[in-house]
C-alpha cells in the first residue's frame, strides 16, 4: 500500500523538485532554530549591555559595548555560589531518593506482582489528576510536623527530598519500561541462582539505563526550576535555592545583573542536557517499542 504525500516521489526525483524540497526543509529548520535560540541569545547579550542600552527603544540586536561586569557583579552581589550549591544539594538528593524508591516500587509492581498491585497502581496514578497547587498546604503541614516522629523539616533539604519521591509520572514511566523486559530474561537469572534484589541490580537496571536517564533529567529539572515549594519551606536566605534567591534579591539589583544571574543559573541544566542528550533520546525511543 503506497503512502500519499504532499510531493510525489516522481517530483522529488527531478532536480527542480529536490531543490525546492531542500530549500523548504532548510527554511523550516532555520525558523525553528531561531525561534528556540533567539531568546537565549537575547538573554546572554542582554547581560552584556549597559542598563541604558537594555531599556533603549528600539532595542539593539548586538551590544554597542560588550560589558562582562554584569556577570561578575551577579556572581558576587547575589551570592550565586551559595545558592547554586544549595540547589545542587537539593536536586541531587531528590534525584537519588526518587531513583531508588521509584525504581523499587516500579519493579515490584511490574515483576513481583504484589497483592492488590493494580489497585495500588490505580491509586498512585489517581494523584496525577490532583492539581499540584492543591497539595501544597497538606505537604507544608506534613513537613512542618512530620507524623509519628513530630519533627520539623522546614529549612532542611529533606523537605525537598521526601516529597520528590512521590512522583507518580516517573514511577509509571519506569513500570511501563519494566513491563517490556522479557520474562525469559528474569527466569534465566532465577535459574542461575539470582534472587529478586540481585536480578534487579544485575539484570534489570543495566537494561534500563535509557529510561533511568530520562527519569533523572525529569527529577533534576523539576527541582531546579521549582519556585513555590522552596519559597515556602526555606525561610532562611542562606539555604534558599537559586530559583527563590533570584526573586528575593532582585529588588535592588540592576536589570543587567539580574539577567546575568539568570544566564548563570540556566547553564547547569543546559550543560546537563548537552551531555546526556543521547541517553534522553534513547530513553524516549525505548519507551515506545516493545522489548
Number of C-alpha atoms within 10 A of each C-alpha: 3 4 5 8 7 5 10 11 11 8 13 15 10 10 10 10 16 13 12 13 15 12 12 12 11 11 12 12 12 11 11 11 11 13 11 10 11 12 11 14 13 15 15 18 22 28 27 25 24 22 15 10 17 18 14 10 8 8 10 15 10 13 16 11 10 13 15 15 16 22 21 13 19 24 17 10 12 21 17 20 12 18 22 20 15 18 25 18 16 24 23 18 20 25 23 17 18 25 20 11 15 24 23 17 16 23 24 17 22 22 16 12 11 11 9 10 14 13 10 13 18 11 12 17 16 11 15 12 8 10 9 9 9 9 11 14 11 10 15 18 12 17 22 17 14 14 11 6 7 11 12 15 18 19 20 15 21 15 23 23 21 14 16 20 20 16 17 19 16 23 25 20 18 25 22 17 24 25 16 15 18 11 11 9 12 19 13 12 17 14 9 9 11 17 13 15 12 13 18 20 12 12 16 17 16 11 14 16 15 22 26 22 21 21 24 20 19 15 23 22 16 15 24 22 17 14 16 12 17 23 18 14 21 20 12 11 15 13 21 25 28 30 21 22 21 22 12 14 14 15 10 8 14 14 20 28 27 24 23 24 25 19 19 17 20 14 10 14 15 10 11 13 14 11 11 14 15 12 18 22 14 16 20 14 12 16 17 11 9 10 11
